[in-house]
Amino acid sequence: MVDLTFQFVGSDSVTYSDYCGVIPNDLADVGELYEGGVAEGSICVAVPAGADGLWTVSTTFGEPLFLTADTAATGT
């Protein structure tokens, strides 16, 4: 099984990974997926308000993948 790790790397090079507690539709509750499987869920990482930076997703043994958030979709 491969675990996913989500972090936020601020433009000041500070990494945030503090967990927010219980959230609805937690991605951690998704079971094992096989080839072609798809899952949706929520994650929550405590990040200072207005922080600028990139999200990272990585596996246990993999290099991080850097992502941006589409704030236009959420209105925040």
C-alpha positions in Angstrom: 0.0 0.0 0.0 1.2 3.5 -0.8 0.4 6.4 1.6 0.0 10.0 0.3 1.4 13.0 2.1 0.1 16.5 1.6 2.0 19.6 2.5 1.9 23.3 1.7 5.3 25.0 0.9 5.0 28.8 1.5 6.7 31.3 -0.7 9.0 31.9 2.3 10.2 28.2 2.0 8.4 27.2 5.2 6.6 23.8 5.0 3.2 23.3 6.6 1.8 19.9 7.3 -0.1 20.2 10.6 -3.3 18.2 10.5 -6.6 20.0 11.1 -8.4 17.2 13.0 -11.7 15.6 11.9 -13.0 16.7 8.5 -15.9 15.5 6.4 -15.2 13.1 3.5 -11.6 12.6 4.7 -9.3 11.3 1.9 -7.6 9.1 4.6 -10.8 7.1 4.9 -10.5 5.8 1.3 -9.6 2.2 1.1 -7.1 0.6 -1.2 -7.5 1.4 -4.9 -6.5 -0.9 -7.8 -5.4 0.0 -11.4 -8.0 2.4 -12.9 -9.6 3.1 -9.5 -10.7 6.6 -8.7 -11.3 8.2 -5.3 -12.4 11.7 -4.1 -12.0 13.1 -0.6 -11.0 16.1 1.4 -7.7 17.0 3.1 -6.9 19.8 5.5 -3.6 21.3 6.4 -3.3 24.3 8.7 -1.7 27.2 6.7 -1.6 30.9 7.7 -4.3 33.0 6.2 -3.2 34.6 2.9 -0.1 32.5 2.6 1.2 32.2 -1.0 2.9 29.0 -2.1 2.4 25.5 -3.6 0.8 22.3 -2.5 2.9 19.1 -2.6 1.6 15.5 -2.8 4.1 12.7 -2.4 4.1 9.0 -1.8 6.1 7.1 0.8 9.1 6.6 -1.5 8.4 9.2 -4.3 9.4 12.7 -5.0 6.8 15.4 -4.3 4.5 16.7 -7.0 4.0 20.5 -6.8 0.5 21.8 -7.4 -1.3 25.2 -7.2 -4.8 25.6 -5.9 -7.6 27.1 -8.1 -9.0 29.6 -5.6 -11.4 30.9 -8.3 -13.4 27.7 -8.0 -13.9 28.1 -4.2 -14.1 31.9 -4.1 -11.4 32.2 -1.4 
